Amino acid sequence: MKTRRTTQLVPHTVDGKTRLVAVAVDTPAPPRDWDAVVLKGVTVIAAVVLTASVVWSTASIGDLLARAVIEPAAYGAAVVFDLTWIACMAVEWLARYDEDRARLPRLAGHVMLILAMLAVAAHGKVVGHWEIGLIGATVSALAKGLWTVVLRHQTPPLNERTRAWIQGELADAGASLALIPVRRQLQRAQAQLDAERTAIGSADPDQSGPTSGQSADSPEALEQPAASGPMTIKDAVRTALDSGIRDHEQVLAYVRKVADANAKPDTVSRYIRLAG
């Protein structure tokens, strides 16, 4: 039986004090996981094939585009053809647990692969070797096909109920994430509103905040007249409206309380219209 040298923490007592110390021990070695070894090998092969595909496509399409533009721009644009379908394939892998979300990157990857293959084939036709262009175009198809097989093998099969449960969990997580910028926006709006109210309050010495235990919508919660003298009817109406009171009867009650006990409803209504 094969063994391997590992370390374990064991208790060791010296002078009545016990500590855990690392000790080298031989333990049975687990059998080699050949499935994992084969999968790693296949993944390496797929990576090599993908690299060769990108190099070939970039060289072919870059040479084709270099006939019209400078080489740096031509080869920079050529590499886009393969990188786009590779990126779509990566997004498809990330969405492997949600078939609905994986459908769009899968379709987009196929379309972009076809465009890359057409560009490679066009290069072969332009240089007078159409058969080389066709064979070169299949390199990208082989690379994508191999990676599709590898990624499909590593995607766990899920039944309909499990997929629905996962989608529900992802929806809840997405809702929580979506609320983050919404809360930030609300906080910014509230901060601007508070700053505006503070500025208005500091500019008008006749206004102050509502007393504790009173509702902000009631006339009793509004600011009382300053010690220097009573409010005018106009100022009292403005204060009531700025405090959120819209009911004419409540505005009139507040005006009669802090400004003029004999204030006429018509006068108050006129000031309300002017303020609006």
Secondary structure, 3 states (H helix, E strand, C coil): CCEEEEEEEEEEEECCEEEEEEEEEEEECCCCCHHHHHHHHHHHHHHHHHHHHHHHHHHHHHHHHCCCCCHHHHHHHHHHHHHHHHHHHHHHHHCCCCHHHHHHHHHHHHHHHHHHHHHHHHHHHHCCCHHHHHHHHHHHHHHHHHHHHHHHHHCCCCCHHHHHHHHHHHHHHHHHHHHHHHHHHHHHHHHHHHHHHHHHHHHCCCCCCCCCCCCCCCHHHCCCCCCCCCCCHHHHHHHHHHCCCCCHHHHHHHHHHHCCCCCCHHHHHHHHHHHC
